[in-house]
Amino acid sequence: MSTLGPRARSARRRYVGRLAVLVAFCGLWMGAITVRLFDLQIRGADEYRERAARQQRSEVVLNPKRGTIYDARRRPLAVSVETRTLYAETAKVGEPAVVAAEIAPLVGRSRERIEALLNKPGHVPLARKLDREVADRIDLSAFPGLYFLGESKRKYPMGPLMAHVLGFVGTDRSLAGLEYRYDREVAGESVRRHVLRDGQQRLVVVAGSLGEPKPGADLHLTIDATIQHLAERALRETIESSGASAGSVVILAPEDSAVLAMASYPTFDPNRFGDFGPNERRNRALQDSYEPGSTFKMITAAGAFERGVVHPDQIMDCGNGRIRVGKALIKDHKPFPELTFRTAIAKSSNVCAIRAGGLAGSETMQELVTAFGFGEVTGIDLDGEHPGIVPLRVWDQETTAYASMGHGVAVTPLQLANAYAAVANGGVWNRPYLVRALEREGEVVDVRPRNRGHRVLSRATAYRVIRLLEEVVVSGTGRKAAIAGYRVAGKTGTAEKSDASGYSETGRVAGFVGIAPARAPRLVCLVMIDEPTVSTSGGEVAAPAFQRIISEALFYLGATPSRQPMGWSQPVWLQPAPAPLEGPPQVRVAAADGQSASPDQDDASTEGELWTAAGSS
């Protein structure tokens, strides 16, 4: 029998009811938690793990400093400087539209682009590699959620100088020139690290790759910035004065075909490469091919001498300036009856060249053209080289006739300059190159190609060709290439340009290729001027540019003038050597009025021992 009164029993029932409600609520709550935990840990585990990783973990790439590119005298041509990249932690940016309107003008980007980036989740780069003066204009305290990270940026302290050779680097990768060819060596090795952050985006741990980024190697070039400056200045002024559209200059060291200068015009500034088009960024010295015209007659003479079918003083029938090749009538620029071979080359007779090529024979001409590397890339350490055009499959008498005067074949300026370098090197052809060595963390690694030369002419033939080309400058079409105090050998060329309908009536290519000093060669220089309008002659347009470049380059290099033949005026050497980095050089070398009546009057031994074993022609 219950001892509780009605009031107590009522209170007990209320207590039990409340307890049941509480138990039921707790059961439902526990059930909901169980369901949620099942959803989080079982059914949606992969999704939530991925979401957590995106919020808490990020990958940071630590890039090394890019290697420096130096010229032959260790003057920096391409360097890496520290810059800042503007990032945004978008979750902390209050009003993206307002922030974008204020930031965009400071970083040089459109407001729409900045706003779109601010509306993306996570840590977003708004502007990459800002110069310090630009970054200093941004007050981060006024923009919560924005911050800077350091990055390096490529700079070219000499501006447009050597732009086509150096190339340029974009935001994250190299795009052209040596920067592209040697990117793997110069860029170095980066490392990746994983960064973990807490809910407040505070750094809690760094994991991943150990060690530091490996810096890139430095490149040491064969190009001399001073000689490059002389070439670029003369090329630009020649193109402007002759009304030409473009041009190239290539200067090689004949003993190993090291490139001392390689200039193209129009040009560009690699610091602002985006402001220029493909026409300005084109390296014409190795990417443009053209018919060489009379500058190719050096090959014809070499073939005739090598076969022993022509002597320099042999009388040649010049046909009064006319000869028929197939159905075509080939004419000289003026009628010549009979000339010695030496004089005919000096006066650039096409008829004589065709007859000499015929005497040498199609097989000899084809073999020689192939041996000199025409129709194939030279293998220089730059990408984009054009192989030229040589009709190797069909080489009949007509092909030989046209090739003998420099038509029917197409060459690049680099190929032709390197052919002359082979002659200046005593008949040994070498592969041209630009990078002499790599330096990595103080250790110099020589990368110059070794044992790459091959003989294309006998030493005696090369000597005879040099003597023949001297006459071109002494009394022939190349008189304006003469340099007081030095013997010069070279050949002019004026070639017609081809178009869709055949040969153009007005388009011409004026060229000159020279060797100086002729008896102890130190420099081989090619000047090619595309479509000059004031004058189209290689002797009038290209030869004076050669004279200006090489006279100052020889003085800069300290080349000793040769013994003066009778009738020469003594040159005056008063001005200092040119300074490459402080405006245009002030060297002025008096041009020669003429040279000796015959190169035979000079003693070859007075300018070195290069030709002492060759004999005389």
Disulfide bonds with the S-S distance in Angstrom:
none
